[in-house]
Amino acid sequence: MASQSPQNQASLYVPENVVHNTKTITFIRSSMSAINGSAAGILGLTGYSGFIFYALTALFTSFLIWSVKTNTHPGIYFRNGSDVWTEGVFGGLFSYVLFWTLLYGIVHGTYKTIMVHLHKWFMANF
């Protein structure tokens, strides 16, 4: 089969479908970023370990999108097959940091506050 010209190849994609697929990836990434950020906060990750955790989970999410949603053929759904690996990664980082810091503050900040108050109460009463 002869290769098609770029103009004919571009006509193979329906723009509305490509936009829908991109929105789907963005939704998956932002949802997974919120879940992974919550996990990082609960686990108490700080500094570079939290960002390394995000990089690993973003890579795993990309792999899941590539293998499950596109059935290892992203070129069928996107003009550029690498969109599966790169689309929304930095946008998801904002959701990740938001939930990471929120849950870290709730779990670990509250725990420390409770322990300080218990220690003061214990020392005052015993």
Salt bridges, closest charged atoms under 4 A:
none
